[in-house]
Amino acid sequence: MSKKLYVGNLPFSTNEDEIRDLFAAYGDVSSVKLIVDRETGRLRGFGFVEMGDDGADAAMQGLNGKAFGGRDLRVNEAEERQPRAGGYNDRPRRNSW
């Protein structure tokens, strides 16, 4: 099995290879995805790392709160994204007669 980890408070200058190398010390890394702002193309300061259960648990213990690039990382198990309300289709309909 594998776990998906949330990695927050990342320096904006980091890249996926650096994060992969950082987490690889704890186990095999399946994937790294850094989140980028759609409009500016800049990193948003967080991302996700997927790795095996044992490595993920070790990485959470070893890296949560650790300084990286001048910032203290936040590493925990990712939670499923909840559906957002308030989109166009969520508005009440008006009669148009």
MDAnalysis code that builds the backbone (N, CA, C; Angstrom):
import MDAnalysis as mda
import numpy as np

u = mda.Universe.empty(291, n_residues=97, atom_resindex=np.repeat(np.arange(97), 3), trajectory=True)
u.add_TopologyAttr("name", ["N", "CA", "C"] * 97)
u.add_TopologyAttr("resid", np.arange(1, 98))
u.add_TopologyAttr("resname", ["MET", "SER", "LYS", "LYS", "LEU", "TYR", "VAL", "GLY", "ASN", "LEU", "PRO", "PHE", "SER", "THR", "ASN", "GLU", "ASP", "GLU", "ILE", "ARG", "ASP", "LEU", "PHE", "ALA", "ALA", "TYR", "GLY", "ASP", "VAL", "SER", "SER", "VAL", "LYS", "LEU", "ILE", "VAL", "ASP", "ARG", "GLU", "THR", "GLY", "ARG", "LEU", "ARG", "GLY", "PHE", "GLY", "PHE", "VAL", "GLU", "MET", "GLY", "ASP", "ASP", "GLY", "ALA", "ASP", "ALA", "ALA", "MET", "GLN", "GLY", "LEU", "ASN", "GLY", "LYS", "ALA", "PHE", "GLY", "GLY", "ARG", "ASP", "LEU", "ARG", "VAL", "ASN", "GLU", "ALA", "GLU", "GLU", "ARG", "GLN", "PRO", "ARG", "ALA", "GLY", "GLY", "TYR", "ASN", "ASP", "ARG", "PRO", "ARG", "ARG", "ASN", "SER", "TRP"])
u.atoms.positions = np.array([
    [0.837, -1.188, 0.000],
    [0.000, 0.000, 0.000],
    [0.883, 1.254, 0.000],
    [0.258, 2.345, -0.346],
    [0.994, 3.609, -0.317],
    [0.136, 4.674, 0.354],
    [0.801, 5.710, 0.818],
    [0.128, 6.840, 1.449],
    [0.487, 8.097, 0.692],
    [-0.451, 9.017, 0.705],
    [-0.220, 10.329, 0.115],
    [-0.014, 11.304, 1.268],
    [1.096, 12.018, 1.221],
    [1.437, 12.972, 2.260],
    [1.260, 14.402, 1.771],
    [0.743, 15.243, 2.639],
    [0.689, 16.677, 2.390],
    [2.001, 17.263, 2.904],
    [2.634, 18.097, 2.104],
    [3.873, 18.760, 2.502],
    [3.641, 20.260, 2.369],
    [3.621, 20.948, 3.501],
    [3.333, 22.374, 3.494],
    [4.511, 23.204, 3.974],
    [4.382, 24.500, 3.776],
    [5.386, 25.497, 4.162],
    [6.688, 25.297, 3.385],
    [6.553, 24.912, 2.136],
    [7.722, 24.720, 1.267],
    [8.263, 26.064, 0.795],
    [9.575, 26.170, 0.641],
    [10.137, 27.390, 0.042],
    [9.683, 27.493, -1.418],
    [9.433, 28.696, -1.871],
    [8.942, 28.894, -3.237],
    [9.993, 28.581, -4.292],
    [11.239, 28.430, -3.877],
    [12.323, 28.160, -4.821],
    [12.607, 26.666, -5.002],
    [11.898, 25.802, -4.299],
    [12.174, 24.367, -4.375],
    [11.632, 23.764, -5.661],
    [12.043, 22.523, -5.943],
    [11.520, 21.822, -7.117],
    [11.235, 20.366, -6.744],
    [10.594, 19.645, -7.646],
    [10.184, 18.271, -7.366],
    [11.361, 17.347, -7.090],
    [12.469, 17.547, -7.777],
    [13.644, 16.690, -7.550],
    [14.182, 16.844, -6.135],
    [14.223, 18.074, -5.629],
    [14.703, 18.299, -4.262],
    [13.793, 17.619, -3.241],
    [12.497, 17.700, -3.461],
    [11.545, 17.073, -2.538],
    [11.650, 15.556, -2.628],
    [11.788, 15.030, -3.832],
    [11.946, 13.579, -4.015],
    [13.196, 13.094, -3.270],
    [14.298, 13.807, -3.414],
    [15.540, 13.434, -2.724],
    [15.380, 13.494, -1.205],
    [14.701, 14.515, -0.713],
    [14.484, 14.673, 0.719],
    [13.696, 13.492, 1.294],
    [12.635, 13.094, 0.603],
    [11.772, 12.016, 1.088],
    [12.355, 10.636, 0.806],
    [13.209, 10.523, -0.195],
    [13.801, 9.223, -0.555],
    [14.659, 8.654, 0.568],
    [15.133, 9.495, 1.470],
    [15.908, 9.023, 2.616],
    [15.053, 8.155, 3.544],
    [13.724, 8.218, 3.392],
    [12.807, 7.475, 4.257],
    [12.137, 6.297, 3.548],
    [12.289, 6.186, 2.245],
    [11.682, 5.081, 1.500],
    [11.491, 5.447, 0.038],
    [10.929, 4.505, -0.705],
    [10.695, 4.713, -2.139],
    [9.577, 5.719, -2.362],
    [9.862, 6.712, -3.177],
    [8.887, 7.760, -3.491],
    [8.230, 7.423, -4.826],
    [6.895, 7.297, -4.812],
    [6.153, 6.980, -6.037],
    [5.926, 8.217, -6.894],
    [5.571, 9.333, -6.233],
    [5.307, 10.548, -6.996],
    [5.469, 11.782, -6.111],
    [5.758, 12.894, -6.770],
    [5.846, 14.208, -6.123],
    [5.061, 15.171, -6.992],
    [4.183, 15.950, -6.365],
    [3.398, 16.946, -7.107],
    [3.400, 18.240, -6.312],
    [4.072, 19.255, -6.839],
    [4.075, 20.576, -6.215],
    [2.969, 21.408, -6.860],
    [2.220, 22.116, -6.063],
    [1.072, 22.861, -6.550],
    [1.508, 24.265, -6.986],
    [1.073, 24.626, -8.182],
    [1.473, 25.877, -8.821],
    [0.241, 26.767, -8.989],
    [0.398, 28.061, -8.763],
    [-0.676, 29.024, -8.975],
    [-0.985, 29.110, -10.472],
    [-2.247, 28.999, -10.820],
    [-2.649, 29.000, -12.238],
    [-2.305, 30.302, -12.957],
    [-2.464, 31.409, -12.257],
    [-2.273, 32.702, -12.908],
    [-0.819, 33.138, -12.992],
    [-0.056, 32.907, -11.918],
    [1.318, 33.406, -11.892],
    [2.347, 32.350, -12.283],
    [1.989, 31.064, -12.157],
    [2.938, 29.994, -12.445],
    [3.926, 29.750, -11.323],
    [3.777, 30.482, -10.212],
    [4.665, 30.313, -9.047],
    [4.157, 29.182, -8.160],
    [5.097, 28.567, -7.448],
    [4.708, 27.549, -6.475],
    [3.838, 28.186, -5.399],
    [2.876, 27.410, -4.895],
    [1.991, 27.920, -3.853],
    [2.484, 27.570, -2.451],
    [3.616, 26.856, -2.348],
    [4.189, 26.575, -1.040],
    [3.755, 25.262, -0.426],
    [3.083, 24.414, -1.226],
    [2.719, 23.099, -0.724],
    [2.661, 22.102, -1.869],
    [2.609, 20.840, -1.502],
    [2.545, 19.787, -2.505],
    [2.213, 18.459, -1.854],
    [2.357, 17.391, -2.645],
    [2.007, 16.058, -2.185],
    [3.087, 15.074, -2.597],
    [3.361, 14.137, -1.696],
    [4.338, 13.088, -1.956],
    [3.636, 11.760, -1.696],
    [3.771, 10.827, -2.631],
    [3.196, 9.502, -2.447],
    [4.328, 8.502, -2.283],
    [4.221, 7.685, -1.230],
    [5.250, 6.685, -0.949],
    [4.644, 5.540, -0.146],
    [5.398, 4.458, 0.009],
    [4.937, 3.293, 0.751],
    [4.596, 3.636, 2.189],
    [3.718, 2.826, 2.797],
    [3.239, 3.089, 4.159],
    [4.358, 3.285, 5.176],
    [5.321, 2.347, 5.213],
    [6.394, 2.436, 6.203],
    [7.246, 3.686, 6.003],
    [7.596, 3.962, 4.747],
    [8.388, 5.147, 4.450],
    [7.629, 6.424, 4.749],
    [6.317, 6.415, 4.475],
    [5.498, 7.598, 4.733],
    [5.434, 7.896, 6.224],
    [5.246, 6.858, 7.024],
    [5.199, 7.061, 8.474],
    [6.532, 7.601, 8.989],
    [7.625, 7.038, 8.495],
    [8.957, 7.493, 8.909],
    [9.202, 8.933, 8.453],
    [8.767, 9.277, 7.241],
    [8.950, 10.628, 6.724],
    [8.155, 11.642, 7.536],
    [6.931, 11.276, 7.929],
    [6.130, 12.196, 8.748],
    [6.838, 12.471, 10.072],
    [7.369, 11.427, 10.685],
    [8.069, 11.600, 11.962],
    [9.369, 12.379, 11.792],
    [10.110, 12.069, 10.736],
    [11.422, 12.670, 10.555],
    [11.424, 14.068, 9.972],
    [10.402, 14.406, 9.182],
    [10.442, 15.681, 8.465],
    [9.478, 16.740, 8.984],
    [8.427, 16.343, 9.696],
    [7.479, 17.335, 10.196],
    [8.189, 18.255, 11.188],
    [8.189, 19.551, 10.882],
    [8.857, 20.538, 11.728],
    [10.321, 20.749, 11.408],
    [10.870, 19.948, 10.473],
    [12.286, 20.077, 10.113],
    [12.494, 21.297, 9.221],
    [13.589, 22.009, 9.451],
    [13.919, 23.170, 8.629],
    [14.374, 22.717, 7.249],
    [13.826, 23.345, 6.229],
    [14.187, 23.066, 4.838],
    [14.087, 24.373, 4.068],
    [15.209, 24.830, 3.530],
    [15.210, 26.082, 2.768],
    [14.788, 27.284, 3.597],
    [15.108, 27.250, 4.887],
    [14.773, 28.371, 5.739],
    [13.355, 28.345, 6.287],
    [12.614, 27.285, 6.044],
    [11.236, 27.175, 6.526],
    [11.050, 25.838, 7.232],
    [10.170, 25.792, 8.216],
    [9.869, 24.551, 8.922],
    [8.755, 23.815, 8.190],
    [9.074, 22.622, 7.687],
    [8.111, 21.840, 6.918],
    [6.938, 21.381, 7.776],
    [5.820, 21.233, 7.134],
    [4.641, 20.620, 7.750],
    [4.339, 19.380, 6.919],
    [4.444, 18.210, 7.535],
    [4.239, 16.953, 6.824],
    [3.226, 16.115, 7.586],
    [2.115, 15.788, 6.918],
    [1.132, 14.893, 7.507],
    [0.395, 14.136, 6.403],
    [-0.415, 13.182, 6.809],
    [-1.141, 12.394, 5.815],
    [-2.178, 13.282, 5.142],
    [-2.230, 13.215, 3.828],
    [-3.168, 14.045, 3.067],
    [-4.588, 13.566, 3.312],
    [-5.512, 14.510, 3.352],
    [-6.928, 14.197, 3.499],
    [-7.596, 14.351, 2.149],
    [-8.654, 13.575, 1.943],
    [-9.405, 13.694, 0.691],
    [-9.970, 15.105, 0.576],
    [-9.900, 15.645, -0.619],
    [-10.419, 16.983, -0.857],
    [-11.942, 16.948, -0.826],
    [-12.518, 17.860, -0.072],
    [-13.971, 17.945, 0.024],
    [-14.512, 18.738, -1.157],
    [-15.675, 18.337, -1.679],
    [-16.250, 19.103, -2.795],
    [-16.572, 20.525, -2.353],
    [-16.324, 21.453, -3.227],
    [-16.579, 22.857, -2.910],
    [-18.017, 23.218, -3.250],
    [-18.598, 24.068, -2.441],
    [-19.922, 24.595, -2.729],
    [-19.755, 26.009, -3.267],
    [-20.806, 26.519, -3.852],
    [-20.785, 27.906, -4.281],
    [-20.442, 28.109, -5.738],
    [-20.338, 27.037, -6.500],
    [-20.081, 27.180, -7.928],
    [-21.318, 27.615, -8.677],
    [-21.187, 27.808, -9.944],
    [-22.290, 28.286, -10.776],
    [-23.521, 27.397, -10.643],
    [-23.346, 26.099, -10.656],
    [-24.485, 25.185, -10.616],
    [-25.110, 25.049, -9.237],
    [-24.509, 25.626, -8.205],
    [-25.056, 25.536, -6.858],
    [-26.011, 26.683, -6.531],
    [-26.123, 27.654, -7.434],
    [-26.993, 28.792, -7.165],
    [-28.459, 28.390, -7.341],
    [-29.342, 28.977, -6.524],
    [-30.763, 28.683, -6.720],
    [-31.229, 29.231, -8.071],
    [-32.113, 28.529, -8.684],
    [-32.649, 28.945, -9.986],
    [-33.748, 29.998, -9.818],
    [-33.777, 30.944, -10.720],
    [-34.861, 31.930, -10.729],
    [-35.757, 31.654, -11.921],
    [-37.003, 31.955, -11.713],
    [-37.914, 31.837, -12.857],
    [-37.622, 32.997, -13.792],
    [-37.594, 32.731, -15.061],
    [-37.205, 33.762, -16.014],
    [-38.367, 34.229, -16.878],
    [-39.597, 34.109, -16.385],
    [-40.696, 34.554, -17.214],
    [-41.047, 35.955, -17.024],
])
